[in-house]
């Protein structure tokens, strides 16, 4: 079975943010602040482009397993990609109130933070953090 390529690294988050467009870097810093507040942990680079907080072990029914950030996002050129590995079934009400966004199985795509209700996003991130903390308990 292939090894998971997305792992925590020693790369500096601030260095990575220098490679991101200035507006996207500002948004990333805002998200870092929110995720730091929720997790009480510093940001860590996971692979070359994911900023993560904490670590959660997962195991799929297929037997594949690995580690992922408990909270994480990537400030991509086209959108901020925020990871909700538990999916979105428990966030239906919040997604209706969030504002302009798209989702896939476990990714929330936001073009600009100004397009969304930041309070709703913070609530979703808090619930996600608690979900994974309870899973570990």
C-alpha positions in Angstrom: 0.0 0.0 0.0 1.3 3.4 -0.9 2.6 5.6 1.9 0.8 8.9 2.6 2.8 11.8 1.1 1.2 14.5 3.2 3.1 14.6 6.4 4.2 17.3 8.9 7.4 18.9 7.8 9.9 21.3 9.4 9.2 24.0 6.7 8.4 27.4 8.1 4.8 28.5 7.6 6.0 32.2 7.2 8.4 31.1 4.4 5.6 29.3 2.6 3.3 32.4 2.9 6.0 34.5 1.1 5.4 32.3 -2.0 1.6 33.0 -1.9 0.0 36.1 -3.5 -0.2 39.0 -0.9 -4.0 39.0 -0.6 -4.2 35.2 -0.3 -1.4 35.4 2.4 -3.5 37.9 4.4 -6.4 35.5 4.3 -4.2 32.6 5.3 -2.9 34.6 8.3 -6.5 35.2 9.3 -7.4 31.5 9.0 -4.2 30.6 11.0 -5.3 33.0 13.8 -8.8 31.3 13.9 -7.3 27.8 13.8 -4.7 28.6 16.5 -7.4 30.0 18.7 -9.5 26.9 18.3 -6.7 24.3 18.7 -4.2 26.2 21.0 -1.5 24.8 18.7 1.0 26.5 16.3 0.6 26.0 12.6 2.7 23.3 10.9 3.3 22.7 7.2 2.0 19.4 6.0 3.7 18.6 2.7 4.5 21.6 0.5 1.2 23.5 0.7 -1.1 22.5 3.6 -1.1 24.4 6.9 -2.3 22.2 9.6 -3.0 22.1 13.3 -2.8 19.0 15.4 -2.8 15.5 14.0 -5.5 12.9 13.7 -5.0 9.2 12.7 -7.6 7.8 10.3 -8.3 4.3 9.0 -10.6 3.6 6.0 -12.7 0.5 5.6 -10.2 -0.4 2.8 -7.5 -0.7 5.4 -5.7 2.4 4.3 -4.6 4.5 7.2 -2.5 7.5 8.0 -2.3 10.8 9.7 -3.8 14.2 8.7 -4.0 17.6 10.3 -7.0 17.8 12.7 -7.6 21.3 11.2 -6.0 22.3 8.0 -6.2 24.4 4.8 -4.2 25.3 1.7 -4.2 28.9 0.4 -4.3 27.9 -3.3 -4.3 30.4 -6.1 -7.9 29.8 -7.2 -9.4 29.3 -3.7 -8.8 28.7 -0.1 -9.2 25.0 0.4 -10.3 24.1 3.9 -10.3 20.4 4.9 -13.2 18.8 6.7 -12.2 15.1 6.6 -15.4 14.1 8.3 -17.4 15.4 5.3 -20.2 17.9 5.4 -23.3 16.0 6.5 -23.2 17.5 9.9 -22.8 21.1 8.5 -25.9 21.4 6.3 -27.4 24.3 8.3 -24.0 26.1 8.4 -23.4 25.7 4.7 -26.7 27.3 3.9 -25.7 30.4 6.0 -22.0 30.4 5.0 -22.1 32.4 1.8 -20.4 31.8 -1.5 -18.6 28.5 -1.5 -18.2 25.1 -3.1 -17.6 21.7 -1.6 -16.3 18.3 -2.6 -16.3 15.2 -0.4 -14.1 16.7 2.3 -13.0 20.1 0.9 -14.6 23.5 1.3 -13.6 25.9 -1.4 -13.8 29.7 -0.7 -12.7 32.2 -3.4 -12.4 35.1 -0.9 -13.0 35.3 2.9 -15.0 38.4 2.2 -17.6 36.2 0.4 -18.5 34.3 3.5 -19.7 34.7 7.1 -16.6 34.3 9.1 -18.5 33.5 12.2 -20.2 30.6 10.5 -16.8 29.3 9.3 -15.4 29.6 12.8 -18.3 27.6 14.2 -17.8 24.9 11.6 -14.0 24.7 12.4 -14.8 24.5 16.1 -17.2 21.7 15.6 -14.7 19.9 13.4 -12.0 20.2 16.0 -14.4 18.9 18.7 -15.5 16.0 16.4 -11.9 14.8 16.0 -11.1 15.3 19.7 -14.1 13.1 20.6 -13.0 10.5 18.0 -9.7 10.2 19.8 -11.2 9.9 23.3 
